[in-house]
Amino acid sequence: MLNPWRSTNFDGAIEYYFGRASLFNISAFKLKIDSFVTNGVTTGRFPDQDGVIRRTVNVTLPIQGDGGEVKGVEVGAKLAVSDFFDDAGFFSNFGVDTNYTYSPSKESRTGLDGEELPFQDNSKHQFNLIGWYQDAKLQARVAYNYRTDRLAEVMSNNIPIYQKSTGYVDVNVSYNVRDNITVYFNGSNVTSEIEDYYARFAKGKTQYIR
């Protein structure tokens, strides 16, 4: 009985290629969101074993979200060593990918202090940096991904729960044994970062949860 995600999206991008494997890009976007499904807490009344309702409990469940906006700009670059040095030898197979996104947002719900909440699961700042190596047989990538605080859910009494700023390191290595055989290794969050959450009651007034 919930309305699905409905939004009107606008975006534009410019890319400039200055080598066989190097480019610079910039883009801008705006999402005008009419409806979405999010997590929330409501009060439920449930009968005991004898069928009599004696108490109420908080229940977390999907709820209807309506009204929201996400907009911003993204800049990025892909830089291959071979495009800058004619004879780099072994290092000609290395390169770097990076991008940064600035995306302020808002939705119709307000927090306990009456301030508008950001859109759920959206970080205002996001940054990615990837170092890579690639030849005919071996491909390797090490990626660092960082995002600032994001709204995770809204508890009863309009108390928002945020995930703290977090950075992750992921590793991917693959090797082409033959044309039709590839072995690979993937490592996610190899630095064992832990997601920390906190409740925000007002600006500067928070409580650590987990």
Protein Blocks (a to p, Z undefined) as FASTA:
>chain_A
ZZcdddddddddddddfbfkbccdddddddddfbdcdddddddddddfkopafbdcdddd
ddddehiadddddddddddfklmpmblojmlmgccdddddddddddfbdcfkopacddeh
iafbdcddddddddfkbccdddddddddddfbdcehhiacdddddddddddddddfblmb
ccddddehklopacdddddfbghiacdfZZ
